[in-house]
Amino acid sequence: MEEIKCIFCESESNQIVIEENGFKGRKCPQCGLIYISPRPSLNEIIDLYVHDDANISAESHISAASLEILYAKHHLKIIRSVVKSGALLEIGPGAGYFLDEARKLGFEPHGIELNSVQANFIRNRLNIPCEESLLSTSVFEGKKFDVVYHCDVISHFFNPISEFRKINEILKDDSFLVFETGNLGEVDQSYFKYIQKFQYPDHLFFFSTDNLIDLLEKTGFKFIKLYRYSILPQLVATKILSGVKNLIKRDVLKSNEKEDHPSDGSSVGNPLGANSQSFNSKSIVKKTISNVYRYFNYILRYKIGRIAPKALRPQTVILVAKKRS
């Protein structure tokens, strides 16, 4: 663990705005960047992903195909507004569904993913090149790309300035960087109560949009466009549904206890076939509900959230930038 300063203005901060899992998120008084300090070492952060100890597991990514494909199609429309085809690299592709959708539109997809379960899924199930490595100028034998993309990854970078400079180096001249992240560095703290998990220590930084544009300027990019989406409707809905889910789970547990220990003292049991049929039915219902819930989240985030997102409220933002010649 090491004490660090703001990576942009090198200011020290005693303003702790987030505390989770024993980690402290400090807000820079000058530029608003939120950063973990003391911070885990680079090796400790890498171990989270290599050993699948991050807040979101590999299996969770792989099972979320329906949602990831919806996100991918939305984001690819933005990417294709500036580049129609070519070599595309995704950093932290998870299960690789974005890369698969990009391939269908004529891109030549590549991924770098530290989690071996996800990397193997991308290589063996999707047949897409994927390296298990940190970002460097030597990935894919020094190949240059027409577009680099990442989604909700920048907060995980140990050194965002260094990583963005590497991205710049692996891009062809006049090529594009497109990425998505949150705007927590500029959000009024009264809205933090709607965020169930900040996912510390997976997330090391939370940025404002000014931070992000400054980062692009510092690392050789020309800022082109910003897309804003309010995630407050999604956060509120998730909090409400989580409460409902906990109530249902509690009632189900009580119901199961009554079935296992009936008041007349008799024992209750079903034939194996009935249990199996019931289990299959529950699995189908659970999967259907999960898919509906994911689609609902997509609508809340990118459709409803697109309508007049307001300042100081939680947003997800997509930035488009071009490598300066």
N, C-alpha and C positions, 0 to 999 in steps of 0.2 A: 504494500500500500504506500502511495506517495501523495504528498500534497502538491496540487498544481494550481496554476493561475489561469485566468481567461486566455484562451488561445488566440483571441483577436487583439485585445488591447493590453494584455498582461497585467490586468488589475487583479488584486486580491479581493475576496469577498467574504464577509461574515454573515451575509443574509442567506440563511438556509430556508428554502422554500419547499423542499421535498425531503422526506425521510422515509425510507422503505428498505426492508431486509438488512438493516444495519448500515446502510449507505446514505450519504447526505448530498443533496443537490443544492449547489450554491448558485445564486443569481448574480451575474456581473452588474455592478452599479453603473457602469459606463455604457455597455452595449446590450445588456439584457440576456446574454447567453446563459443557459443553465448547464452546469457541468458538475460531475461527481468529483468530490475531493474530500478526503483522500480517495485515490483511485486504485483499483486492482492493477496488477502488472499485465503486460501484453500477453504473457504466457497463460496467465489465469483466465483472461478473456477468451483466448483461443480454445482453451480446454472446455469452456462452456459449450462450444459448437462441435468440437471434435468428439466429445463424449456425450453429446445430445443432452446436456444439462441446462440448456437455455429455457426460458419461460414457455416457449412454444416448441413442442417436440417435432421430430421428423415425421412421425405418423400423423400428427395433426395437420401438417402441411400437405401430406400425400392424400389424406382423406377429404381435403377441402377443394377438390377439383372443380365442382360447380361454381363456387364463389371465385376461385382464382381465374377461371376462364372468363367470367364476366368482367373482372377487373382488367384482365389482359386485353380483351376486345376494346374496352373503353380507352385504355392507355395507348394502344396501337393506333387508334384514330388520331391521337395527338401527335404521335411520332411520325405517322405517314403524312401529316400536314407539312413536315419539313424534309423528310427523306423517305422515298418510296421503297427502297430495297438496299441490299448490300450486307456487309458483315456486321453482325450485331452481337455485342457482348453484354450479358446481364451479370451483375455482381450480386451474389447472394440470391440465387434464383429459387431457393426452396425446393419444391418438387418439380419445377421446370415447366409448368403449364403455360406461362407467358412465352417461353422460348418455343414451345410447340405451336402456339397460335401464330407467333411471328413467322415461323417456317411456312405455315399455310399461306401466308401473304407474300411469300417470295424472299424473305430475309434468310441469310445464312447464320443460324444461331450458334452461340457459344456461351458457356457458363463457367463461373468459378464459384465453388461451394465448399466450405470447410467440413460440413457434416457429411460423413461417408455414406450414411443411409440414403440421404437425398441425392448425393452425387451419383451413387450407383443406380438409383431409380432413373435419373436423367440419362445416364449412359446406356443402361441395359433395357429399360422399358420404353423410353422415348427415342433412343438412338440419336442422341444429341451430344456433341463433344462437351465434356465438362472436366475441369481440372480441380483437384482438391488442393488449393494453394491460396496463399495471400496474394493480393493484387501486386503485380510488378510489371515492369516493361518486358519481361521475358515470357509472360504467359502465352501459350500457343505459339511457342518458338518466335516470339517477337512480332507476331501478326499485328497489323494496323486495322482499325475498325472504322466503319462509317457512322456508327452510333453506339454509345454506351448508355446503358439504362440500369437503374436500381430503384427499388421501392421499399421505403421504410428501412433503409440500410445505413444511411449517413449517421444516424444516432449511435450506431454500433462501432463506427470507425474509431480506432484508438487515437489517430492523428488525422482529422479531416483535411487539413491543409495539405499534408503530405500525400494523402490518398487522391485528392483532386488533381494534384500536379502529376501523379502517375497516370491518372485517367487522361489528362491532356496529352501526355507523351504517347499513349497507345492509340490515340485517334489520328486519322488522316487529316490533312489540312482541310479547313472549312467543313469539318464534320461536327456531329452534334452529341451533346450530353442531355439526357432527359431523366429526371428523377422526381420521386415523391417523398415527402416527409411532413411532419406536423409543424405547427407554428407556436409551440408552447412557450417559447421565450418572450412572446408579446401578449400572452393571454392573461387577463385579469385573474388573480389567484382565487377569487370567489368561485370560479368555474372548476377548480381542481377537484372539488368534492364529487364531481360527476365521473371522474376517472378512477375506475376500480383498481387498476394496476399501472404503475409507471414502468414496470419491468426492469427494476434495478437488480443486478448490475449489468444486464444485457445492454441497456441504453446508457451511454456515457455522456451524451450531449442532447440538449433540446434547444432548437434555434428559433429566432424570429425571422421573418422574411428579409429584413434588412441584413441580418447576419448572413443569410444564404446568398444574397446578391453580392455582398462584400466578399464572401468566400470565392465566388465565381471570378470576380474582378482580380483577386489576389493570385489566382491560379491559372490565368491565361485564357479565360473565357469571356465572351461577350453575352451578356444577359439578353434574351430575346423576348420571352413571354412567361407570364405567371397565371396559372389557373387556380382559383380558390374554391374550396368546398367546405361549408360548415359541417362539422361532425357533432355539433351539440344535439340535434335530433337523435342521432344514433346513440350517443352516450346516455341520454335520458331514457331512451327505449331499452337499452341494454340493462340499465340499472333497475328499471321497473320489472323487466322480464326475469332478471336474476332473482329478484325478490319472490316473484310468482313461482319460479322454478324451485326455490328452496322450500316454499310452502308445500308444493306438490310432493317433493321428495320426502318431507316430514310426514305427510299424510300417508304416502305409500308405505313407508317404514312401519307406521302404526298399524296399517291394514295387514301387512305381512306378519307382524307380531301376533295379531288376533287370529290369523289363519293357522299359524304354527302352534298357538296355545289357546284353543277354543275354551270358552267358559264352562262347557259341560265336561271338560277333562279328557275328551277323546282326542285322538291324533288324526290330523288331516293330511292326506297325501294323494297325489295324482299319479296315474300311470306315466311311465317315461315318455310314451308317445304324446300324451296330452301336454306334458311339460315342454317337449321339443316343439310341438306345434305352437304353443303359447309364446315360446321364446322367439321363434321365427316371425310370428305376427308382430311382436313387440319391436323386433329389429327393423322390420319394414316400416312400421309407424314412426320409429325413432329417426330413421334415415330420411323419411319424407318430411317430417317436422324440421329436421336439421337443414334440408335443402331449402325449404320455404323460409326459414329463419335467415339463411345466408342471402337469399334473394332480397328479402326485406331489408337487410343491412345494406346491400348494394344500392337499392332504391333510395334509402335514407341518406346515404353518403354522397352519391354522385348525381342523383336527380333532384331530390328535395334540397340537398345541401348546396347545390349549384345556384339556388335562388337567393340572391342578395345576402351573401355571407357578411356578417357584421364585424367591425373592428373589436379587438380585445376578447373575442370569443374563440373557442377551440376550432381549428380548421385543419384540413389536410391540404397541402399545396403541391402542385406539379409545376416544376420549372423546366423551361427549355433554354438551352444555351448553346452557343456556337464557338468552336475553337478559333481563337484569334490567329490570323496568319502571322 
